């Protein structure tokens, strides 16, 4: 038997790749987080993370534990909901960033609909910047999106690094402007890419603009240029641009959950979906 509290802690560390961030999310001391992970490793007889003073990474056994931990907690939550007789109702307006189109977010939403059939879930898929605007305008109840590095708002779901990606055979001429494939404003990855190139003093041109991730992928696969994208969400058919291309570092990016102005009818459903996303954050990778 695996302790549910240890499994939740394990998932929080796996999603944030940080013992400190996991402790903040769970409201625990960092020493308690370390203790939970150590006890789970003792229970499995396997090392789940490799860690040093600078980074935390999942081992192969840790990757395997992700699916097991999520399924175990899912079953426990379903049993709890069944026997406590909690039935959520109402309309929930949920916004998700384009970044998650190619992930298994649909599985989280499907499980939520199964557990809460009387909630009318309305999904909006948009650019992160647009979702922030709609949330501020009261048009959404819950948002899963990127945030800018200086923005402290939101509950951390996933921490990642932005990288340059493109077609495998793409060649960048150092004497010509960098051809960019970007979302339209107010796309956050677009803004971070332009800021990084401006800081480096590197000239650039817009080769393709699309509000659809599939549109950007098609342009990149055709070799039209490069795009800034989350390292853990690189689409099939595209690769990281090698360092020899001389493109600037793009920095880190956080994906967060943000609640809108609380509508009483949506509060319970928003809290339940937020908990499901936090618990199933390992699904928010390409696959």
DRENMI-536809 format. One line per 2 residues: number of its first residue (from 0); their letters; for each residue z, x, y of C-alpha. Coordinates in pm, whole numbers, always signed. Example, Ala and Ser with C-alpha at 12.3 -4.5 7.8 and 13.67 -1.06 7.14 Angstrom:
<rs>
0> AS> +780 +1230 -450 | +714 +1367 -106
</rs>
This chain:
<rs>
0> XX> +0 +0 +0 | -90 +128 +344
2> XX> +131 +42 +642 | -61 -184 +888
4> XX> +101 -15 +1189 | -25 +321 +1064
6> XX> -372 +178 +1008 | -382 +39 +1364
8> XX> -274 +375 +1500 | -538 +551 +1291
10> XX> -811 +321 +1427 | -695 +372 +1786
12> XX> -711 +751 +1747 | -1049 +731 +1572
14> XX> -1196 +518 +1850 | -1060 +718 +2144
16> XX> -1060 +1063 +1976 | -736 +1123 +2162
18> XX> -372 +1093 +2054 | -275 +1049 +2419
20> XX> -521 +764 +2481 | -425 +598 +2153
22> XX> -57 +610 +2252 | -139 +442 +2586
24> XX> -343 +171 +2417 | -73 +93 +2162
26> XX> +225 +132 +2394 | +372 +405 +2175
28> XX> +497 +757 +2232 | +249 +1030 +2145
30> XX> +497 +1167 +1892 | +500 +827 +1719
32> XX> +119 +825 +1703 | +123 +1172 +1546
34> XX> +388 +1058 +1299 | +185 +751 +1199
36> XX> -125 +961 +1135 | +71 +1220 +941
38> XX> +230 +952 +719 | -108 +790 +654
40> XX> -249 +1130 +560 | +47 +1178 +327
42> XX> -16 +835 +172 | -386 +907 +113
44> XX> -337 +1271 +19 | -629 +1356 +250
46> XX> -674 +1504 +595 | -818 +1234 +821
48> XX> -861 +1432 +1144 | -932 +1788 +1245
50> XX> -760 +1865 +1572 | -687 +2152 +1807
52> XX> -570 +2176 +2167 | -909 +2061 +2298
54> XX> -1054 +1804 +2061 | -994 +1552 +1784
56> XX> -1262 +1477 +1524 | -1274 +1263 +1210
58> XX> -1310 +1438 +875 | -1538 +1293 +605
60> XX> -1231 +1128 +451 | -1140 +994 +795
62> XX> -1487 +839 +828 | -1437 +672 +490
64> XX> -1094 +542 +592 | -1244 +367 +897
66> XX> -1404 +94 +690 | -1106 +52 +460
68> XX> -857 +30 +750 | -1063 -226 +935
70> XX> -1109 -449 +628 | -740 -432 +538
72> XX> -637 -534 +890 | -904 -806 +904
74> XX> -765 -970 +592 | -410 -951 +721
76> XX> -509 -1110 +1054 | -702 -1388 +881
78> XX> -403 -1467 +659 | -169 -1469 +959
80> XX> -397 -1705 +1153 | -430 -1937 +854
82> XX> -60 -1970 +783 | +55 -1991 +1145
84> XX> -200 -2266 +1204 | -324 -2121 +1534
86> XX> -651 -2285 +1639 | -817 -2164 +1954
88> XX> -1048 -2391 +2148 | -1255 -2382 +2462
90> XX> -1547 -2196 +2614 | -1550 -1815 +2623
92> XX> -1809 -1632 +2836 | -1845 -1282 +2692
94> XX> -2062 -1005 +2835 | -2169 -699 +2636
96> XX> -2352 -392 +2759 | -2710 -320 +2647
98> XX> -2567 -2 +2490 | -2438 -204 +2193
100> XX> -2765 -376 +2100 | -2817 -138 +1805
102> XX> -2458 -138 +1682 | -2270 -373 +1451
104> XX> -2109 -567 +1734 | -2273 -873 +1581
106> XX> -2040 -838 +1279 | -1735 -853 +1506
108> XX> -1872 -1162 +1680 | -1959 -1325 +1347
110> XX> -1605 -1270 +1216 | -1462 -1408 +1541
112> XX> -1676 -1722 +1511 | -1561 -1765 +1149
114> XX> -1194 -1726 +1243 | -1220 -1947 +1554
116> XX> -1492 -2208 +1491 | -1375 -2432 +1775
118> XX> -1437 -2166 +2042 | -1773 -2203 +2217
120> XX> -1878 -1839 +2254 | -2145 -1768 +2517
122> XX> -2290 -1414 +2498 | -2454 -1230 +2789
124> XX> -2620 -893 +2723 | -2681 -698 +3043
126> XX> -2649 -362 +3215 | -2290 -245 +3256
128> XX> -2319 -251 +3635 | -2448 -608 +3630
130> XX> -2167 -718 +3396 | -1907 -573 +3634
132> XX> -2065 -774 +3917 | -2072 -1097 +3715
134> XX> -1710 -1048 +3609 | -1603 -1000 +3972
136> XX> -1793 -1317 +4065 | -1602 -1519 +3805
138> XX> -1909 -1577 +3587 | -1765 -1406 +3278
140> XX> -1425 -1413 +3106 | -1444 -1086 +2911
142> XX> -1672 -783 +2936 | -1741 -486 +2709
144> XX> -1915 -222 +2918 | -1925 +133 +3049
146> XX> -1709 +228 +3344 | -1765 +503 +3595
148> XX> -1544 +812 +3549 | -1339 +744 +3862
150> XX> -1273 +379 +3771 | -929 +334 +3607
152> XX> -973 -33 +3521 | -1014 -171 +3171
154> XX> -874 -117 +2823 | -1036 +180 +2651
156> XX> -1244 +88 +2344 | -1453 +400 +2295
158> XX> -1466 +743 +2455 | -1792 +937 +2436
160> XX> -2011 +1192 +2609 | -2341 +1124 +2782
162> XX> -2628 +1343 +2663 | -2998 +1377 +2734
164> XX> -3221 +1237 +2459 | -3594 +1214 +2401
166> XX> -3870 +1240 +2141 | -3838 +1536 +1904
168> XX> -4166 +1695 +2018 | -4109 +1638 +2389
170> XX> -4158 +1950 +2601 | -4019 +1970 +2956
172> XX> -4201 +2194 +3200 | -3933 +2372 +3409
174> XX> -4173 +2390 +3705 | -4231 +2015 +3719
176> XX> -3997 +1725 +3803 | -3793 +1590 +3512
178> XX> -3955 +1263 +3388 | -3677 +1005 +3365
180> XX> -3652 +689 +3157 | -3385 +472 +3317
182> XX> -3232 +131 +3355 | -3281 -30 +3698
184> XX> -2991 -30 +3947 | -2698 -88 +3911
186> XX> -2717 +90 +3573 | -2425 +334 +3537
188> XX> -2605 +584 +3312 | -2894 +587 +3561
190> XX> -2659 +668 +3848 | -2484 +944 +3653
192> XX> -2817 +1101 +3551 | -2948 +1108 +3909
194> XX> -2618 +1245 +4041 | -2621 +1527 +3781
196> XX> -2979 +1627 +3866 | -2908 +1615 +4240
198> XX> -2604 +1843 +4195 | -2818 +2091 +4003
200> XX> -3093 +2074 +4265 | -3344 +1975 +3996
202> XX> -3637 +1760 +4102 | -3710 +1442 +3908
204> XX> -3941 +1142 +3891 | -3905 +797 +3736
206> XX> -4141 +772 +3437 | -4017 +435 +3311
208> XX> -3775 +165 +3424 | -3663 -115 +3194
210> XX> -3366 -349 +3177 | -3399 -357 +2799
212> XX> -3268 -83 +2570 | -3560 -147 +2336
214> XX> -3799 -90 +2626 | -3634 +243 +2708
216> XX> -3643 +349 +2343 | -4014 +268 +2317
218> XX> -4091 +477 +2626 | -3881 +768 +2498
220> XX> -4040 +757 +2151 | -4381 +768 +2321
222> XX> -4278 +1095 +2487 | -4281 +963 +2844
224> XX> -3958 +1143 +2937 | -3584 +1179 +2882
226> XX> -3294 +938 +2917 | -2917 +968 +2954
228> XX> -2742 +803 +2661 | -2412 +791 +2477
230> XX> -2392 +1071 +2215 | -2255 +835 +1950
232> XX> -2524 +570 +2007 | -2845 +776 +1986
234> XX> -3122 +540 +1864 | -3333 +624 +1558
236> XX> -3644 +829 +1632 | -3481 +1011 +1924
238> XX> -3287 +1339 +1941 | -3073 +1531 +2185
240> XX> -3271 +1744 +2427 | -3197 +2111 +2345
242> XX> -2989 +2315 +2588 | -3279 +2553 +2650
244> XX> -3441 +2273 +2853 | -3183 +2352 +3123
246> XX> -3084 +1994 +3201 | -2742 +1949 +3365
248> XX> -2429 +1829 +3183 | -2380 +1456 +3224
250> XX> -2008 +1437 +3154 | -1804 +1182 +2964
252> XX> -1820 +806 +2956 | -1572 +535 +2859
254> XX> -1652 +193 +2716 | -1384 -55 +2812
256> XX> -1282 -419 +2790 | -1218 -600 +3116
258> XX> -1076 -949 +3156 | -1195 -1178 +3432
260> XX> -989 -1404 +3650 | -781 -1590 +3396
262> XX> -904 -1939 +3316 | -631 -2108 +3116
264> XX> -884 -2256 +2874 | -1037 -1914 +2800
266> XX> -731 -1689 +2803 | -632 -1725 +2439
268> XX> -990 -1687 +2314 | -1050 -1384 +2538
270> XX> -734 -1217 +2411 | -833 -1286 +2049
272> XX> -1186 -1147 +2092 | -1051 -842 +2276
274> XX> -814 -776 +1985 | -1102 -811 +1737
276> XX> -1316 -562 +1930 | -1032 -312 +1958
278> XX> -960 -349 +1587 | -1325 -311 +1489
280> XX> -1423 -39 +1734 | -1565 +181 +1458
282> XX> -1849 -71 +1432 | -1952 +9 +1789
284> XX> -2163 +301 +1682 | -2528 +314 +1590
286> X> -2586 +157 +1253
</rs>
